[in-house]
Amino acid sequence: MNMLQDYIREFINPFPNRYTRGQYEIRVLPHDDLDYDGVEKFWRLFKKFPNDFAAAAVSLLPDDVEFIQYDHLNNILFANKL
């Protein structure tokens, strides 16, 4: 993982734990404790570095969750709990 992806991870809210198997749509949202400037930076990173943003979001998935696809237009990550 590169430094930009590590940096972007700090702005993404952790994903909720899923206890049942199946497919999920997970909205990628700004971290809860960000101030206004932090939220603005989240959206700038989202727009300016879409590939690194998606890679950072996927890297936050737990080990038992399989990545399916990322919808950049709606900022939704599709995953499958194994």
N, C-alpha and C positions, 0 to 999 in steps of 0.2 A: 504494500500500500504506500502511496506517495504522501508527501507532507500536506498537500492540499486536501486530500481526502481525510486525513487525520484532523485537519483544521475544520472541515465542514461537519464532521461527526459531532463536534462540540455544540453545534447549533441545532441538531436534529433531536426532537423529543424521543426518548426511548420507546420502543414498541411494546404494546401490552403482551403479557404472556398468554399464550393460547394452550389450553390443556387438552382439547379434543382434536382428533385428526380431521383433516379436511383442507379445503382451499379457503383463503382469506384475502380480502382487500384491505390493505393497511394504508391509511392516509399518512403521508410524510408531513409532519407539522413542526413548527419551530419549538424549541425547548421552552418549557413552562416558565422558567425563571429569567428569560431574556427580557431586557428592557426594550423600549421602542427602537433604539438604534440597533440592538441585536437582532430584532425581528426584521428590520430593514436590510441588514447585512445578510440574513438567511435568504431573503428573496433575491437579493443581488447575486449571491452565489448560485442560487437555483437557476437564474437566467443566464449568467455569464459562463458558468462551467457545468453544463448539463450532464456530461459524461462522468465527471468526477463527483458530482452531486449524487447521481444514481449509484455509482460504485460505493460511495460512503454510506448511503442508505441500505444497500444490500449487505454491506459488511456488518451492520448492526443486527441482522437477523440471527437468532439462536442457531446452534449447530443442528438441531433436529428439524429445522424449517428450511425447505427447499425454495429457492428463488424461481419464479416462473417468468414474470415480465414486469417492466416498469412503464407506467403510462405517464410520460413527462408532461403532457398537456393538462392532465388532471391531478398530477402529483400523487398518484396512487401506485403502491407496490403490490403486486399479486404474488402470493406465496402459498405453499402447500406444507402443512404440518404432517410430518411422517409418522 
